[in-house]
Amino acid sequence: MSTETLNFEVPTLDQVSEKNKGILTAIKNQVGFVPNIYATYAYSENALERYTSFANGKTTFNNKEKEVINLVVSQVNGCSYCQAAHTAIGKMNGFTEEQIISLRKGEAPFNKKYDALVKTAKAITLNKGKIEDAVLEIFFNSGYNKENLVDLIVAIGEKTTTNLLHNVTGVEIDFPKAVELS
């Protein structure tokens, strides 16, 4: 059965629990609308709260570094929703369209540190954590440390969760679509 056959509808605020309605209302007040992927988490009484706590947890990465990770992980995992959302968020954090495309491809020729981060994130995601020592050596030589590595793995897990949710449900993308990569 395909996601087209399931026709996975996005629940409205009136269709979710009071707890989830409160979380979604806070997201709407912060972002200006309720992104469909967050509303989809609200099908579960607990998933939305668990996910937002996970996604908003403290990390050693700044906002630009988080987008470096989000863009490449979403590309590797084939999540068109997250590619679109993080293209928009990446632009809000100062990346150009060309830089975003490079990051989605797994490279950052415009910044040595981001290049090490995006290549490490891509290798971990593609190889399910089984990466070559040379990749880690470049990561550490660029200024990152073991704490950053652990935070990177957590960030990959967090983004992969949403990638999987969208890839299974196929809910409508409510951000400007990201360009297709060749």
HELIX and SHEET records of a PDB file:
HELIX    1   1 THR A    3  LEU A    6  1                                   4    
HELIX    2   2 LEU A   13  GLN A   15  5                                   3    
HELIX    3   3 GLU A   18  VAL A   31  1                                  14    
HELIX    4   4 ASN A   36  TYR A   41  1                                   6    
HELIX    5   5 ALA A   47  ALA A   55  1                                   9    
HELIX    6   6 ASN A   63  VAL A   76  1                                  14    
HELIX    7   7 SER A   80  MET A   92  1                                  13    
HELIX    8   8 GLU A   97  LYS A  105  1                                   9    
HELIX    9   9 LYS A  112  LEU A  126  1                                  15    
HELIX   10  10 ASP A  133  ASN A  141  1                                   9    
HELIX   11  11 LYS A  146  THR A  169  1                                  24    
END                                                                             
